[in-house]
Amino acid sequence: MEPGFSLICLVLLASTTVNGQAINGTTKSPVTNDANSSSKPFALSYTPTKVYQGITENVEVHCKRNTAVESKIEELVWMRILVHTPDDGTRVLAEQREGSTRPNIFGDVRSHGRLAPVEESYLKAVRTKPSDSAIIFYMCFAFGIKKDLSFVVESSSGLLVKAKKLSESDLLDIILDTGKSIRLRANNNSKTISNTARILDAYSQRSEQRFSEANDRLDKANLTVESMMSEFLFPKEEELWPAGTYALIKPESGCPADLAFYEGENGFFRLHTESSTMNPENGYSKNTHLSRPIQTSYSINTFMTFRFCAANGLYGSGAWPKGRYCIHKKGNCPVGFNSGYIHFLTERSGNLDAVGGNTPEQSTRRMYFCCMTTGDPTTPIELPTAHPFYLYQYDGRCQNVKGMRATEEYIQVHTEPGSSTSGYVPYLAYKTPGNIVRLELCYYTKY
């Protein structure tokens, strides 16, 4: 099953069922008029409870956590309220995204909400103009991250609103209530009758205008559910990282937000260096952007830690472009690369080298690389620009990447005498009789 397929199924199901009956021949889906009866992790409600078709404005739809039902979401990414009518289909009414101070709204809507903490999360949408539909179906979706860092979508039960047509009796009630309110406010003023007439006349004109505008209200939505899901699950090809299994050195900002690196952010390789407390021969750039901690110590033992963004090989598009740069090897090198390794002769006495998580290929004291050597480093290559990343230098200069600014950095490891290399490896600025290994890095950020 393709990733996110179940998410799309949920959205389509929500957009094609009303009151448990299939609109276009689809299967049944439970709906409710009572938010408190929901067996879902999120609940929907609306006010006012009496809605007149084409008349009632400022209908508020409220989605919130249903604390009576357990949720698997640890961190919310977005909440979204959808609205469906038989004639106009499904659209997004309001959406609250992580990091956004105000919800996105679509059409004639006022909205506010929050995502954290999860148990107090909510999203409210007020439809400022009335709807001409007799049947209106609402549903709330929440997209988040579970404890195991996998994605999950949860929802409310469907909420069915049956708008009542304005009858002569209803209109009479409205007129009587309006007249009564005006008479009370006017304190039996002699102008009460004429004021009431003017108000009713204006009300009638506004109602006619609302009816004439009803047919084109839903066409003003900026995005549909399908297009929003497509943006997340199926990004443009130029925004995808190349195919294959490999790893990049991890920056402090984290791994690229790309499915190619899904579950690949926790790998590390810790080298037990020539030891003394915070060995001054170990080091890295003063303004480095590497993921920390980098150098640590325990008693007289000193360590340098490399952290990785590992590509899983399940996603990605196309081959790596020709140039002169290196990445970490994980399985077979992608097409066009040549492999090699650096052998770090780390602390001999009581060695505490360690690896963990989703790491690139390595063996005892060896770190393996894939190097591209078939291009010109001054010719710009195309890689995704949405997130900062690192490449290793191959021959002492940064590979030019289109749309990205390159900053030279380094990481330096003090080993026992005798560290060595084999095959194709990143550029080493210097080695002092084999016991100082300094790797030259390039940190890329978008212009």
Phi, psi and omega per residue, in radians:
M1 nan 2.324 3.133
E2 -1.161 2.554 3.123
P3 -1.049 2.411 3.089
G4 1.436 -0.043 -3.119
F5 -1.037 -0.738 3.134
S6 -1.130 -0.543 3.094
L7 -1.096 -0.803 -3.096
I8 -1.144 -0.679 3.116
C9 -1.030 -0.747 3.132
L10 -1.063 -0.770 -3.112
V11 -1.126 -0.782 -3.135
L12 -1.130 -0.677 3.110
L13 -1.067 -0.748 3.131
A14 -1.120 -0.507 -3.054
S15 -1.557 0.004 -3.061
T16 -2.267 0.215 3.135
T17 -2.307 2.462 3.092
V18 -2.453 2.256 3.090
N19 0.973 0.605 3.083
G20 1.357 0.022 -3.111
Q21 -1.945 2.488 3.139
A22 -1.265 2.317 3.102
I23 -1.470 -0.757 -3.114
N24 -2.061 0.642 3.090
G25 1.450 0.241 -3.138
T26 -1.540 3.089 -3.065
T27 -1.353 2.971 -3.108
K28 -1.331 2.652 3.074
S29 -2.454 2.368 -3.063
P30 -1.201 2.428 3.041
V31 -2.272 2.865 -3.102
T32 -2.605 2.651 2.989
N33 -1.744 0.035 -3.028
D34 -2.203 1.943 -3.105
A35 -1.083 -0.533 -3.064
N36 -1.336 -0.219 -3.131
S37 -1.560 0.015 -3.043
S38 -1.199 2.429 3.015
S39 -1.776 0.263 -3.131
K40 -1.734 2.800 -3.134
P41 -1.167 -0.279 3.114
F42 -2.213 2.626 -3.055
A43 -2.240 2.568 3.132
L44 -2.050 2.548 2.999
S45 -2.570 2.918 3.110
Y46 -2.561 2.706 3.029
T47 -2.448 2.607 -0.042
P48 -1.299 2.854 -3.085
T49 -1.303 -0.418 3.092
K50 -1.829 2.052 -3.095
V51 -2.088 2.202 3.113
Y52 -1.731 2.323 -3.110
Q53 -1.077 2.124 3.112
G54 1.297 0.079 -3.062
I55 -2.106 -0.915 -2.986
T56 -1.231 2.184 3.086
E57 -1.970 2.981 -3.133
N58 0.998 0.796 3.027
V59 -1.372 2.153 -3.105
E60 -1.748 2.217 3.061
V61 -1.924 2.218 -2.987
H62 -2.152 2.056 3.063
C63 -1.899 2.292 3.134
K64 -2.605 2.918 3.090
R65 -1.137 2.285 3.029
N66 -1.620 1.638 -3.021
T67 -1.188 -0.160 3.087
A68 -1.357 -0.226 -3.140
V69 -2.114 2.328 -3.092
E70 -1.177 2.443 3.048
S71 -1.976 2.484 3.095
K72 -1.545 -0.098 -3.078
I73 -1.363 2.205 3.044
E74 -1.673 -0.573 3.135
E75 -2.470 2.168 -3.131
L76 -1.440 2.395 3.050
V77 -1.727 -0.777 3.010
W78 -2.724 2.738 2.942
M79 -2.115 2.577 -3.041
R80 -2.580 2.332 3.027
I81 -1.853 2.203 3.102
L82 -1.857 2.612 3.067
V83 -2.235 2.422 -3.124
H84 -2.342 2.366 2.960
T85 -2.221 2.615 -3.086
P86 -1.001 -0.627 -3.059
D87 -1.443 -0.582 -2.988
D88 -1.933 -0.052 3.090
G89 1.344 -2.648 -2.991
T90 -1.949 2.496 3.004
R91 -2.604 2.870 3.072
V92 -1.423 2.278 3.118
L93 -1.590 -0.825 3.134
A94 -2.727 2.692 -3.105
E95 -2.577 2.347 3.044
Q96 -2.002 2.126 -3.138
R97 -1.889 2.648 3.098
E98 -1.028 2.330 3.111
G99 1.508 -0.146 3.132
S100 -1.682 2.291 -3.105
T101 -1.357 -0.413 -3.131
R102 -2.299 2.530 3.121
P103 -1.174 2.686 2.942
N104 -1.405 2.400 3.135
I105 -2.154 2.715 -3.063
F106 -2.355 1.900 -3.114
G107 1.631 -2.735 -3.070
D108 -1.457 1.380 -3.015
V109 -2.429 2.465 2.865
R110 -1.903 2.533 -3.039
S111 -2.665 2.658 2.943
H112 -2.697 2.741 -3.111
G113 -3.091 3.112 3.061
R114 -2.708 2.751 -3.064
L115 -1.950 -0.293 -3.080
A116 -2.319 2.497 -0.126
P117 -1.203 2.777 -3.027
V118 -0.993 -0.733 -3.077
E119 -1.152 -0.311 3.128
E120 -1.944 0.237 -3.099
S121 -1.237 2.603 3.092
Y122 -2.823 2.857 3.030
L123 -2.567 2.159 3.115
K124 -2.009 2.411 3.085
A125 -2.304 2.219 3.120
V126 -1.928 2.028 3.100
R127 -1.439 1.858 -2.992
T128 -1.263 -0.356 3.129
K129 -2.039 2.650 -3.089
P130 -1.294 2.843 3.105
S131 -1.886 2.518 3.105
D132 -1.544 -0.045 -3.100
S133 -1.405 2.475 3.089
A134 -1.426 -0.466 -3.140
I135 -2.170 2.151 3.137
I136 -2.232 2.266 -3.065
F137 -2.068 2.207 3.129
Y138 -2.014 2.631 3.031
M139 -2.662 2.561 -3.099
C140 -2.026 2.350 3.080
F141 -2.127 2.528 3.073
A142 -2.246 2.215 -3.135
F143 -1.948 2.194 -3.074
G144 -2.653 -2.967 -3.070
I145 -2.081 2.303 3.119
K146 -1.486 3.106 -3.136
K147 -1.046 -0.592 -3.120
D148 -1.494 0.208 3.092
L149 1.245 0.177 3.030
S150 -1.494 2.818 -3.098
F151 -1.535 2.650 3.110
V152 -2.594 2.520 3.048
V153 -2.021 2.243 3.063
E154 -2.147 2.867 -3.024
S155 -2.589 3.027 2.950
S156 -1.634 2.991 2.885
S157 -1.246 2.778 3.073
G158 -1.159 2.518 -3.141
L159 -2.044 2.031 -3.075
L160 -1.758 2.187 3.083
V161 -1.993 2.084 3.110
K162 -1.785 1.832 -3.132
A163 -1.312 2.373 -3.092
K164 -1.619 2.326 3.059
K165 -1.220 2.506 -3.096
L166 -1.322 1.965 3.124
S167 -1.601 2.998 3.093
E168 -1.066 -0.658 3.138
S169 -1.147 -0.733 3.109
D170 -1.116 -0.769 3.136
L171 -1.069 -0.700 3.111
L172 -1.102 -0.713 3.110
D173 -1.074 -0.766 3.138
I174 -1.074 -0.752 -3.122
I175 -1.123 -0.769 -3.117
L176 -1.136 -0.768 3.130
D177 -1.111 -0.728 3.135
T178 -1.114 -0.789 3.137
G179 -1.090 -0.705 3.134
K180 -1.107 -0.759 -3.138
S181 -1.100 -0.733 -3.117
I182 -1.171 -0.720 -3.135
R183 -1.104 -0.677 3.123
L184 -1.155 -0.748 -3.117
R185 -1.200 -0.545 -3.088
A186 -1.499 -0.053 3.127
N187 0.908 0.862 3.081
N188 1.047 0.458 3.109
N189 -1.063 2.596 -3.098
S190 -1.146 -0.281 -3.125
K191 -1.555 0.077 -3.043
T192 -1.032 -0.777 -3.067
I193 -1.112 -0.790 -3.117
S194 -1.194 -0.658 3.097
N195 -1.114 -0.712 3.119
T196 -1.077 -0.726 3.141
A197 -1.088 -0.779 -3.140
R198 -1.108 -0.716 3.139
I199 -1.100 -0.781 -3.137
L200 -1.144 -0.626 3.114
D201 -1.144 -0.769 3.107
A202 -1.121 -0.685 3.117
Y203 -1.072 -0.722 3.130
S204 -1.119 -0.750 3.129
Q205 -1.114 -0.742 3.130
R206 -1.116 -0.654 3.133
S207 -1.119 -0.744 3.113
E208 -1.080 -0.686 3.125
Q209 -1.140 -0.710 3.128
R210 -1.074 -0.766 -3.139
F211 -1.084 -0.687 -3.107
S212 -1.224 -0.448 -3.130
E213 -1.582 -0.191 -2.972
A214 -1.056 -0.608 -3.008
N215 -1.198 -0.432 -3.074
D216 -1.928 0.150 -3.092
R217 -1.131 -0.821 -3.062
L218 -1.183 -0.391 -3.137
D219 -1.222 -0.180 -3.108
K220 -1.496 -0.033 3.127
A221 -1.129 2.405 -3.086
N222 -1.404 -0.541 -3.071
L223 -2.441 2.611 3.011
T224 -1.777 2.877 3.113
V225 -1.043 -0.734 -3.096
E226 -1.061 -0.759 -3.104
S227 -1.206 -0.610 -3.141
M228 -1.204 -0.729 3.092
M229 -1.138 -0.645 -3.123
S230 -1.130 -0.671 3.138
E231 -1.052 -0.677 -3.103
F232 -1.370 -0.789 -3.005
L233 -1.514 -0.471 -3.068
F234 -2.298 1.273 3.137
P235 -1.141 2.873 3.119
K236 -1.100 2.632 -3.031
E237 -1.024 -0.662 -3.107
E238 -1.221 -0.198 3.117
E239 -1.669 0.010 -3.134
L240 -1.675 2.517 3.037
W241 -1.330 2.693 -3.111
P242 -1.029 2.740 -3.116
A243 -1.285 2.853 3.062
G244 2.002 3.054 3.035
T245 -1.820 2.258 -3.100
Y246 -2.940 -3.118 3.082
A247 -2.575 2.604 3.042
L248 -1.980 2.666 3.027
I249 -1.187 2.407 -2.965
K250 -1.518 2.246 3.057
P251 -1.475 2.924 -3.117
E252 -1.145 -0.399 3.127
S253 -1.370 -0.082 3.131
G254 1.685 3.110 -3.110
C255 -1.370 2.734 3.079
P256 -0.958 2.475 3.135
A257 -1.384 1.250 -3.047
D258 -2.390 2.416 -3.134
L259 -1.074 -0.328 3.083
A260 -1.045 -0.514 -3.106
F261 -1.829 0.326 -3.121
Y262 -1.057 2.249 -3.109
E263 1.047 0.491 -3.125
G264 -2.064 0.390 -3.020
E265 -1.744 -0.073 -2.960
N266 -1.855 0.144 -3.096
G267 -1.388 2.535 3.069
F268 -2.604 2.764 3.095
F269 -2.333 1.938 -3.078
R270 -1.815 2.161 -3.140
L271 -1.800 2.254 3.072
H272 -1.486 1.758 -3.002
T273 -1.456 3.017 3.046
E274 -0.933 2.108 -2.817
S275 -1.679 2.346 2.830
S276 -2.854 2.764 -3.018
T277 -1.021 2.096 -3.116
M278 0.807 1.101 -3.109
N279 -0.803 2.068 -3.109
P280 -1.209 -0.299 3.105
E281 -1.355 -0.326 2.936
N282 -1.332 2.680 3.134
G283 -3.129 3.071 3.092
Y284 -2.817 2.927 -3.077
S285 -0.959 2.512 -3.105
K286 -1.010 -0.759 -3.133
N287 -1.865 0.763 -3.083
T288 -1.104 2.664 3.066
H289 -1.967 0.275 3.117
L290 -1.190 2.617 3.079
S291 -1.146 2.338 -3.071
R292 -1.841 2.892 -0.042
P293 -1.299 2.648 -3.123
I294 -1.815 -1.064 3.101
Q295 -1.815 2.253 3.107
T296 -2.346 2.862 3.116
S297 -2.482 2.671 3.063
Y298 -2.472 2.008 -3.013
S299 1.008 -2.126 3.104
I300 -1.725 0.098 -3.123
N301 -1.555 2.334 -3.115
T302 -2.129 2.476 -3.061
F303 -2.322 2.566 2.958
M304 -2.077 2.268 -3.035
T305 -2.056 2.214 3.007
F306 -1.712 2.332 3.112
R307 -2.077 2.612 -2.890
F308 -2.275 2.735 2.888
C309 -1.984 1.834 -3.029
A310 -1.697 2.213 3.068
A311 -1.459 2.347 -3.007
N312 -1.541 -0.150 3.118
G313 1.411 -0.057 -3.118
L314 -1.525 -0.383 -3.114
Y315 -2.278 3.006 -3.135
G316 2.160 2.848 -3.068
S317 -2.531 2.194 3.012
G318 1.379 3.137 -3.110
A319 -1.692 2.841 3.051
W320 -1.219 2.448 -3.127
P321 -1.287 2.676 3.107
K322 -1.188 2.481 -3.138
G323 3.100 -2.688 3.113
R324 -2.434 1.680 -3.086
Y325 -2.859 2.944 -3.123
C326 -2.332 2.652 3.037
I327 -2.341 3.092 3.127
H328 -1.488 2.513 -3.133
K329 -1.478 2.345 3.067
K330 -2.486 1.768 -2.980
G331 1.343 -2.493 3.090
N332 -1.354 2.479 3.067
C333 -1.100 2.528 3.026
P334 -1.036 2.824 -3.101
V335 -0.991 2.335 3.085
G336 1.720 -0.200 -3.114
F337 -1.694 2.701 2.970
N338 -2.004 2.578 -3.016
S339 -1.828 2.826 3.072
G340 -3.008 -3.107 3.132
Y341 -2.635 2.782 2.970
I342 -1.936 2.264 3.072
H343 -1.735 1.934 3.117
F344 -1.574 2.025 3.099
L345 -1.493 1.503 -3.036
T346 -1.410 -3.118 -3.044
E347 -0.828 2.218 -3.113
R348 -1.379 -0.661 -3.010
S349 -1.567 2.041 3.108
G350 1.056 0.794 -3.043
N351 -1.040 2.347 -3.116
L352 -2.160 0.564 3.016
D353 -0.951 2.589 -3.123
A354 -2.660 2.627 3.001
V355 -2.291 2.741 3.120
G356 -2.879 2.789 3.100
G357 1.281 -2.753 -3.117
N358 -1.544 1.646 -2.999
T359 -1.847 2.760 2.952
P360 -1.223 3.103 -3.113
E361 -1.130 2.346 3.098
Q362 -2.767 2.775 2.993
S363 -2.405 -3.077 -3.066
T364 -0.938 1.979 3.057
R365 1.195 0.129 -3.134
R366 -2.032 2.413 3.068
M367 -2.101 2.189 -3.028
Y368 -1.750 2.580 -3.061
F369 -2.326 2.777 2.952
C370 -2.122 2.187 -3.069
C371 -2.113 2.300 3.053
M372 -1.647 2.162 -3.002
T373 -2.256 0.236 -2.967
T374 -1.802 0.145 -3.089
G375 -2.262 -3.005 -3.137
D376 -1.853 2.142 -3.103
P377 -1.117 -0.319 3.135
T378 -1.485 -0.221 3.109
T379 -1.512 2.106 -3.079
P380 -1.087 2.364 3.021
I381 -1.871 2.806 -3.122
E382 -1.847 2.121 3.020
L383 -2.380 2.814 3.131
P384 -0.986 2.420 -3.048
T385 -1.932 0.052 -3.016
A386 -1.270 -0.333 -3.012
H387 -2.503 2.472 3.090
P388 -1.056 2.634 3.110
F389 -2.719 2.940 3.107
Y390 -2.011 2.542 2.837
L391 -2.231 2.676 3.016
Y392 -1.507 2.505 2.985
Q393 -1.219 2.544 3.057
Y394 -1.756 -0.767 -3.082
D395 -2.244 0.619 2.990
G396 1.612 0.207 3.084
R397 -2.597 2.743 -3.119
C398 -1.393 2.423 3.018
Q399 -1.204 2.323 3.105
N400 -1.298 2.230 3.121
V401 -2.101 2.230 -3.072
K402 -1.036 2.235 3.085
G403 1.391 0.065 -3.078
M404 -2.168 2.540 3.060
R405 -1.692 2.253 -3.108
A406 -1.767 2.289 3.064
T407 -2.073 2.225 -3.126
E408 -1.349 2.307 3.064
E409 -2.405 3.069 3.098
Y410 -2.625 2.852 2.955
I411 -2.402 2.348 -2.967
Q412 -2.209 2.338 -3.093
V413 -2.146 2.243 3.105
H414 -1.656 2.019 -3.081
T415 -2.016 3.109 2.939
E416 -1.185 2.713 3.069
P417 -1.034 2.365 3.075
G418 2.081 0.066 3.056
S419 -1.082 2.581 -3.020
S420 -2.588 3.011 3.101
T421 -2.267 2.824 3.063
S422 -2.589 2.372 3.120
G423 1.273 -2.542 -3.056
Y424 -1.650 2.126 -3.106
V425 -2.400 2.858 3.080
P426 -1.059 2.804 3.134
Y427 -1.129 2.258 3.090
L428 -1.854 2.042 -3.036
A429 -1.071 -0.713 3.068
Y430 -2.875 2.725 3.017
K431 -2.348 2.200 3.125
T432 -1.731 1.944 -2.872
P433 0.486 0.839 2.997
G434 1.341 0.119 -3.083
N435 -2.043 0.053 2.999
I436 -2.184 2.051 -3.133
V437 -1.990 2.025 -3.102
R438 -2.082 2.049 3.137
L439 -1.730 2.300 -3.112
E440 -1.607 2.211 -3.073
L441 -1.980 2.804 2.998
C442 -2.252 2.140 -3.137
Y443 -1.793 2.184 -3.026
Y444 -1.934 2.264 3.055
T445 -2.279 2.685 -3.071
K446 -1.272 2.449 3.081
Y447 -1.063 nan nan
